[in-house]
Amino acid sequence: MTDPCVQADDRKRLFPVCFMFLCFGNLILSLAATLFIPPASAYALCTALYAALVVIELRCGIRSPISITLLLLYAGLLVLAFNGYPVRDYAGVLIFSWLTLLTGVLLLRKKPFTIFYSKARGMKPLHYTVSTLWCTVYACCLLCHALRFPRAYFLVVPYLLCIACALCTIFLHLCWFGRRHALQSSFAIGAYRFRRVHVDADGFDRFCRFYARQIVPPDDNRKADDLARAIAAMERELGRDACIFIAERGQEIVGCIRCILDRKQRPFPMETDMRLCFAPLRRSGRLLYIGRLAVDAAYRDRPDVLNGLFKCFVDLALSRDISFVVAEGLASRLPAYRKLGFEPMFASTDPRHSIRMSLGYDCHPIYLNFARLVFLQGSAAPDRYGFAGFVNRYLAERWFKRKALANILRPSGRWPWRFDLKQIHAAR
């Protein structure tokens, strides 16, 4: 059973992701209140909303200049309204002037306002983009109020601009932040090039021959050719469900890895061969199955090759919101898998510790709690082995935000990073 203190600490790490929605909700409600209800009531409501937000932020160790100063600003407007001052006609100009000035000054000081909500974490380009976007929108809203458009536009335009900006911000954080930060089909690390190959593309047959030669004895060419044909047939049967990545130096393949995306109502090859069901894993999160990991003997001491193959499957897993990775590991490949953070599914005394696969070779079922790897980055395998610098940071940040929103209200026992392998051991 998980320690309640640990559960509370995990929730504190998840909760700041929700501030984006709390702040947007506060802003939209406050604007609606100042536009559509009597001034004194509106400013009282806005003051209460921002007071609650500031209290929550302080409890989470966040001190946002936007929230604190808006609280003081609305409190001041409330005092003026109760004393009979006609502040409504000037409230919009005052509020948006302050927001434009504050966000602009923070940008000039290289402290975009969004960085306060993330405790100085996250991608700086994303912080600068979102902060610049909001500063621009605040300036446009100020212009609307200053020019005093006809009444309908005066009420609606700033309100709609802020709603559109909020939706755009959510899109940038949770969906897409430009091609540069999307999943890459090819990249280079050092002298090695890594790329994805399709079953009908150049490089597929070479991949099959390369992997076959890593399994069979070097002098058994006939067996290697037969195995390569069998591998090609299996990969073609998988079709688009399989993602094959190869590492090349020049025109020579020096490493490879194959990933299979989880398919509804279709078990992974390892589930069929070992007569086991990964349903307990699927109930907690999405799965990715990897295999065909091989590095040419002459390059196994070159960290760039393993780093690149690690990046291939990690970026794919991040882009698909994967929580768990399962794999079939040949005995000779287990050290490489262990460096990537994998662990055996079953103890050496368990008959399922080693299974005979359909191609006729023995392998060991291994498992990686990918959610734990990302969630507990500070002590996880990528940092220990120096892989973190190669992983797509935007995809990792997006994965964390999506998982936080998906799990914040779920019981802690169903959090994927808290999954216990005993649940697989019990499934037969």
Beta strands, then each sheet from edge to edge (+ up, - down):
strand 1: 186-189
strand 2: 192-197
strand 3: 242-249
strand 4: 252-261
strand 5: 286-295
strand 6: 322-329
strand 7: 343-344
strand 8: 355-356
strand 9: 362-368
sheet 1: 1+ 2- 3+ 4- 5+ 6+ 9- 7+
sheet 2: 1+ 2- 3+ 4- 5+ 6+ 9- 8+
end
